[in-house]
Amino acid sequence: MLNNNEALDEIAITRNIATASSVTISSLSAGSVSAGSVNAESSSITFLVNYATGQIGVAQSAMSVSAQSTRTGVPGSAPSTLA
């Protein structure tokens, strides 16, 4: 437990990355194929510095999410766009 006389500092470093892509290939005779993907990643490291005691604490976290989709169309249909 911390008392009110302690000098504390919290330093957090965070990294967030997100990407999205899509592609559609179509032909009047063969139909169409569409594919898309979304990816996100987040990571952080936090330092807790107690200047009164000289203690340094470290906490790390990381998370990632990914989703993909595909779609096919019959010949002569309009191609779709995925984001």
DAMONOR-V983200 format. One line per field, one symbol per residue. ss: DSSP state (H for helix, E for strand, - for the rest). A space follows every 10 residues. Layout:
# DAMONOR-V983200
ss=???
This chain:
# DAMONOR-V983200
ss=-------EEE EEEEEEEEEE EEEEEEE--- EEEEEEEEEE EEEEEEEEEE ----EEEEEE EEEEEEEEEE EEE------- ---
